Amino acid sequence: MPTTIKPRKDHSKRSPAARRKMKGAARKAWAQEPRLTVTSEVENEEPMASANSYPDQVSEMPLNFATPEAEDENQEALAVMVKKFREGIIIEQSVEYVAGKGKPVIYAKIRLTTALRGKRKTDGLIEGAYILRLEVLAGSRAVKVEGLRLGPWQIDDMQLETGSVYLAEPIWAGFQSVSGSCNGRIHIGDVALKRLLDLPLNTEAVLPGPETFSG
């Protein structure tokens, strides 16, 4: 509540006995002097949250570990390089998907090999053969790898279970090979729920570059 405080000189110099001896005019003038009003700011502040309330608030915050390129926040891809040579690279990668809290994890562990293998000369043009090999090392129950899109490869006719290997037809291109990060897509079929997941694939690969072969 607002508290009324009289001026300091009135309280320090005029005791109750002195005020009783004041004459009528002096008493009236003293009563009309302004008073100092102080309002407590603590009463107007919002109540502070207790320390015990913070852990519950933090636990309710959604956590998103997906990469910025991923379109689905529940998808996560982990890649580990196995071997890299002059014109080829082998990557082992796990792709995981969680439909929601308490739902089973859908995952597939794959080994991806891309390389430049062999060259040919046709009508004065030098071309290189780019190969792709995909092996399914492990996967959750009732899951198949049904498609892959990476660089020049657009493969939609797979039915790969755990232990299966797919070797794509060589792609002949007249461009020098480049290696590095590459964004693609992988299609995983959930046989139990009869649905097809189109997930981002952030990996490394050897692909035809922008420069032509020098002959």
Sequence and secondary structure as in RCSB ss.txt:
>XXXX:A:sequence
MPTTIKPRKDHSKRSPAARRKMKGAARKAWAQEPRLTVTSEVENEEPMASANSYPDQVSEMPLNFATPEAEDENQ
EALAVMVKKFREGIIIEQSVEYVAGKGKPVIYAKIRLTTALRGKRKTDGLIEGAYILRLEVLAGSRAVKVEGLRL
GPWQIDDMQLETGSVYLAEPIWAGFQSVSGSCNGRIHIGDVALKRLLDLPLNTEAVLPGPETFSG
>XXXX:A:secstr
  EEE  HHHHHH  HHHHHT  HHHHHHHHHS  EEE  SGGGS     GGGHHHHHHTS      TT SSTTE
EEEEEEEEEETTEEEEEEEEEEE STT  EEEEEEEEEEEEEEEEEETTEEEEEEEEEEEEEEE TTEEEEEEEE
TTEEE    B TT EEE   EEESEEEEEEEEEEEEEEEETTTTEEEEEEEEEEEEEEEEEE   
